Amino acid sequence: DILRGAIWIVILIAIGGNSFVISVTILHWIYRYRSSRKEPHLLYVLYLNLAMADLFMGIYLLTIAVVDVETKGSYSEKAIAWQTGHGCRFAGFCAIVSSILSVYTLLVITVERVYSIKFSLQRKHFKKHWVCFFMIIGWVIGISLAVLPMVGLSSYERVSICLPFESRETEDKAYIATILVLTGIASFVILFSYVYLFYIVACGTRKKNLHGSLTAREELKLALRMSLLIVTDFMCW
C-alpha cells in the first residue's frame, strides 16, 4: 500500500509538473512573439522536449498504476489479457520513448551549454535549426527503438510491467545491448562535459576572455543550475 501510494505521488508530480512546464513554455513563446516578434530562445526548445519526454514516463506509470488497481487480487486471472493487449504495448512504448528521449535531450542541453560557455568571447551559440534537427533525430531514435518490440524484435508482452528487457533470444540481447550502449555513451559524455565545464569556469581559465555580459561567477552559477537539472532528471530516470 505504501508503494502504491508513493507511485501515485510520483505520477501526480510527473504528469502535473511536466504538463505545467509545457503549458508555461508554450504560453511564454506566444507572449514573446506577440509582444516583440522574437522567437523563443533555443534552451526553451530543449526544455520543452525534456518535459515532453518526462511526461511520457508519467503516462507510463499512470497506465501501470491504473491496471494495478483494476487487477488487485485477481492479476493471475487477467495477466495474459493485459500483457498481450494494446494497453501493455502502449505503456512500454511510452517508457522506451521517455527513457531514450530524456537522456538524449539532456545530452544536447549539456553539449549546448559547454559550447556556449566555452566560446562566449566569440558569442558562438548553437543555431536554432541545429537544435531542431538534433531533436528530430532524437525523436526518430526514441520512436524507432520503441516500435521495434511491436514488430518482433524483443517484446513488451513478457513481463507484467511491459518493458522489453527479458532476453530469451539473441535479438533480444542485441536490442537490450543497443539501449544500454546508447544511454551509457550519453551518460559518459554528459559527465565528462560537466567535469570539463566546471574546470574551465572554476579554474578561471577564461576570466580574462569574458565579454562582460557574464562574469566567471555568473557562468559558474549557470553551470550549477544546469547540472542540477541534469542530476535531478538522471535520478528520476
C-alpha positions in Angstrom: 0.0 0.0 0.0 2.9 2.4 0.7 4.4 1.6 -2.6 1.1 2.1 -4.4 0.6 5.4 -2.6 4.1 6.5 -3.5 3.7 5.8 -7.2 0.6 7.9 -7.3 2.5 10.8 -5.8 5.2 10.3 -8.5 2.6 10.2 -11.2 1.0 13.4 -10.0 4.3 15.2 -9.9 5.4 13.8 -13.3 2.2 14.5 -15.2 1.3 17.7 -13.4 4.8 19.2 -13.3 5.7 18.4 -16.9 2.2 19.5 -18.2 2.7 22.8 -16.3 6.2 23.3 -17.8 4.9 22.5 -21.3 1.9 24.9 -20.9 4.0 27.8 -19.4 6.7 27.4 -22.1 4.2 27.5 -25.0 2.4 30.5 -23.4 5.7 32.2 -23.0 6.5 31.7 -26.6 3.1 33.1 -27.7 3.5 36.1 -25.4 7.1 36.8 -26.5 6.2 36.5 -30.2 3.2 38.8 -29.9 4.9 41.4 -27.8 8.3 41.7 -29.5 8.1 39.3 -32.5 11.1 37.4 -31.1 11.4 33.7 -31.5 11.9 31.6 -28.3 15.4 31.0 -27.0 16.7 27.6 -28.1 17.0 26.5 -24.5 13.2 26.7 -24.2 13.0 24.4 -27.2 15.2 21.9 -25.3 13.3 22.3 -22.0 10.0 21.7 -23.9 11.4 18.5 -25.4 12.7 17.3 -22.0 9.3 18.0 -20.4 7.5 16.0 -23.1 9.9 13.1 -22.7 9.4 13.0 -18.9 5.6 13.4 -19.5 5.7 10.1 -21.4 7.2 8.4 -18.3 4.3 9.8 -16.2 1.8 8.4 -18.7 3.6 5.0 -18.5 3.5 5.0 -14.7 -0.2 6.1 -14.7 -1.1 3.2 -17.1 0.7 0.7 -14.8 -0.9 2.1 -11.7 -4.4 2.0 -13.1 -4.0 -1.6 -14.2 -2.6 -2.4 -10.8 -5.8 -1.0 -9.1 -8.1 -2.8 -11.6 -6.4 -6.2 -11.2 -5.6 -6.1 -7.4 -6.3 -9.5 -6.0 -7.0 -11.1 -9.4 -4.0 -10.4 -11.5 -3.3 -14.0 -12.3 -6.7 -14.2 -14.0 -6.1 -11.1 -16.1 -2.3 -11.3 -16.7 -2.4 -12.8 -20.2 -5.1 -10.4 -21.4 -3.2 -7.4 -20.0 0.3 -8.4 -21.3 -0.9 -9.3 -24.7 -3.2 -6.3 -25.1 -2.8 -2.9 -26.6 -2.5 -1.2 -23.2 0.7 -3.0 -22.3 2.3 -2.2 -25.7 1.2 1.5 -25.3 2.7 1.6 -21.8 6.0 0.0 -23.0 6.2 2.4 -25.9 5.8 5.4 -23.6 8.5 4.1 -21.3 11.1 3.5 -24.0 10.4 6.8 -25.8 10.7 8.6 -22.5 14.0 6.9 -21.4 15.7 7.4 -24.8 14.5 10.9 -25.5 15.1 12.1 -21.9 18.8 11.1 -21.9 19.2 12.3 -25.5 17.8 15.8 -24.6 20.0 16.0 -21.5 23.0 15.3 -23.8 22.0 18.0 -26.2 21.5 20.5 -23.4 24.8 19.7 -21.9 26.8 20.0 -25.1 25.0 23.3 -25.9 25.9 24.7 -22.5 29.6 23.7 -22.8 29.8 25.1 -26.3 28.1 28.4 -25.4 30.3 29.0 -22.3 33.5 27.8 -23.9 33.1 30.2 -26.9 31.3 33.1 -25.2 34.1 35.5 -26.3 33.2 34.8 -29.9 29.5 34.8 -29.0 29.1 31.4 -30.5 25.9 29.5 -29.8 24.1 26.6 -31.3 21.9 27.7 -34.2 18.2 27.1 -33.6 17.9 25.0 -36.7 20.7 22.8 -35.5 18.9 22.2 -32.2 15.6 21.4 -34.0 17.5 19.0 -36.3 19.2 17.3 -33.4 15.8 16.9 -31.6 14.2 15.5 -34.6 16.9 12.8 -34.7 16.3 12.2 -31.0 12.6 11.6 -31.6 13.3 9.3 -34.5 15.7 7.2 -32.5 13.3 7.1 -29.5 10.2 6.2 -31.5 12.2 3.6 -33.6 13.5 1.8 -30.6 10.1 1.9 -29.0 8.4 0.4 -32.1 10.8 -2.5 -32.6 9.3 -4.6 -29.8 5.9 -4.3 -31.5 7.3 -5.8 -34.7 9.0 -8.8 -33.4 12.4 -7.6 -32.0 12.1 -8.3 -28.3 8.6 -7.9 -26.8 6.5 -5.8 -24.3 4.4 -8.9 -23.5 6.8 -11.0 -21.5 6.8 -9.1 -18.2 3.9 -7.5 -16.3 5.4 -4.0 -16.3 5.6 -4.1 -20.1 9.3 -3.4 -20.5 11.3 -5.3 -23.3 14.1 -6.4 -21.0 13.8 -10.2 -20.9 16.5 -11.7 -23.1 15.5 -15.1 -24.5 16.8 -14.8 -28.0 20.0 -13.3 -29.5 17.9 -10.5 -31.0 16.6 -9.6 -27.5 20.1 -9.3 -26.2 21.1 -7.2 -29.1 18.2 -4.9 -28.5 18.9 -4.5 -24.8 22.6 -4.0 -25.5 21.8 -1.3 -28.0 19.8 0.7 -25.5 22.4 0.2 -22.7 25.3 1.2 -25.0 23.5 4.4 -26.3 22.4 5.5 -22.8 25.9 4.6 -21.4 27.7 6.7 -24.0 25.3 9.6 -23.5 25.8 9.4 -19.7 29.6 9.3 -20.1 29.6 12.4 -22.4 27.3 14.3 -20.0 29.6 13.5 -17.1 32.7 14.4 -18.9 31.2 17.6 -20.3 30.3 18.9 -16.8 33.6 18.0 -15.4 35.2 20.0 -18.2 32.7 22.8 -17.8 33.5 23.2 -14.1 37.2 23.1 -14.9 37.1 25.9 -17.4 34.9 28.1 -15.2 36.0 27.3 -11.7 39.7 27.4 -12.5 39.4 30.8 -14.1 41.0 29.8 -17.4 38.7 32.2 -19.2 38.2 35.1 -16.8 40.2 37.4 -18.9 38.3 36.5 -22.0 34.8 37.1 -20.7 32.9 39.6 -22.8 31.4 41.5 -19.8 27.8 40.2 -20.1 28.6 37.2 -17.9 31.2 37.1 -15.2 33.0 33.9 -14.3 30.9 33.6 -11.2 27.7 34.0 -13.2 28.8 31.4 -15.6 29.6 29.0 -12.8 26.1 29.6 -11.3 24.6 28.9 -14.7 26.5 25.7 -15.0 25.4 24.7 -11.5 21.8 25.3 -12.3 22.0 23.3 -15.4 23.9 20.5 -13.6 21.1 20.4 -11.0 18.6 19.9 -13.8 20.7 17.1 -15.3 21.3 15.3 -12.0 17.7 15.6 -10.9 16.4 14.1 -14.2 19.0 11.4 -14.1 17.9 10.4 -10.6 14.3 10.2 -11.7 15.2 8.2 -14.8 
